[in-house]
C-alpha cells in the first residue's frame, strides 16, 4: 500500500506542513487526516524585487485557475504583502464574484484607457484586507476594443509601479482560458507564471502546450499547482499521482490542492476559502502555496511505502 507525502524545503518552512495518509480512506465517508504544524515565529521573506508580476494560467478552462487566483491573492494579503489582482478575462470575468466584490466594480481598465476615470478609481480595495485591491479589465459582456492589447496591459502594470501609494509587492494576473489573443495579452507584462492543472490527460496536454508558449515569451520562472487531487483515486490507480504529473510536465511544484467540497460552497458565497474558520483542507493547501510563492520555494512529492500490518497468531489459521 502506498501513501503520498508532501515534503517542503526545511530551510524555508511553510506556514503549514501536511501529511496525507490513505489509512483514513478505508471507511465511508472518505476523509483526510491533517497533521498541521503552525509557525507564527516569522513572516515569509519576499524574494526578488517588487513588484513581482505573476500570471496565473492553465490553458484548459475549468481547472480552478480563478479559484487559485482568488485564494492565493488573499493569502498573500493576509501575510502582510500588498497585492493587486487583475482579472484579465475580457467579457467573462469571475474573479470579482469569488472575492465577493462584484457590486463594488464601478470602473474598469476600459474606462481608464478612455479617460473616463483614474487608476485609483478603478481599483477596488477589499474591506477585509486593505492591502488587497482588485482591478477588472472590462465589464461583463463587453467587447475587446481594437486599441487594447499587450502594450496596454504593460502600460497598466507600469502605472501600478509608479503609484503615489507605493509599489505593490505582487501583481497577480488571472489569465483567460485558451491560447488566443487574450492569453498573449495577459502574459505580456509577467515575469513569473503559476500553471494550474488537474491530474487528467486533457489538462496535462494543454498545460504542456502553455508551458512552451510561456518559455517562448521569455517567462522562465514557471511553477505548477496540481488541483483537485483525490488520494482515494490515486490509491485505486484511477488517477495519476502528483509524481506522474511532475514527470510529464517537468515543472517545480508550488502546491497540491486536494478535492474539497468547501470550494463550491465558498465560491457560491463569494467568500474565499482561505478565510474559512475552521480552515478547510484545500484552504490550508492554498496558504502553503502562497508562502512558497513569496519565498520562490517549491515542494516535493514522494511515494512512501506503508508498513504491512502485523499478523497475529490466529492469522495462521485464517483468523
BELLINZI-V685636 format. One line per field, one symbol per residue. ss: DSSP state (h for helix, s for strand, l for the rest). phi: phi as a letter, one per 40 degrees, with the letter a starting at -180 (. if undefined). psi: psi as a letter, one per 40 degrees, with the letter a starting at -180 (. if undefined). Layout:
ss = ???
phi = ???
psi = ???
This chain:
ss = lssssssslhhhllllllsllhhhhllllllllllllllllllllllllllsssssslllllllhhhhhhhhhhhhhhllllssssslllllllhhhhhllhhhllllhhhhhlllllhhhhlssllllllssssslllllllllllllhhhhhhhhhhhhllllllllsssssllllllhhhhhhhllllsssssssllhhhhhhhhhhhhhhhhllllssssssssslhhhhhllllllhhhhhhhhllssssssslllhhhhhhhhlllhhhlllllhhhhhhhhhhhhhhllllssssssslllllllhhhhhll
phi = .bbbbbbbcccbcccbbbbbbcccccbcccbbcbbbbcbbcabccccgcccccbbbbagccgchccccccccccccccchccbbbbccccgbcbcccccgbccbcbbbccccccgcaccccccbccccbccbbbbbcacdgcccccccacccccccccccccccchcccbbbbccccgbccccccccdccbbabccabcbccccccccccdccccccgcbcbbbbcbfcbccccccfbaccccccccccgbcccabbccacccccccccgbdccccbccccccccccdccdccccfbabbbbcbccccccccccccbgc
psi = ihihhhiihedgiidihihhhedeediiihihhhhhhhheeiiihhiihiihhhhhidchieefddddddddddddddeeihhhhhhehhefieddddefedeehdiadddddeeeiidddehhhhddheehihhidiiieiihidehaddddddddddddeideihidhhhhhiiiafaddddddedeieiihhhiifiddddddddddddddddeehdghiihhifhhdddddefeiiiddddddddfiihdihhihhedddddddefhideeihiiiddddddddddddddefiiiihihhhihiihhadeddee.
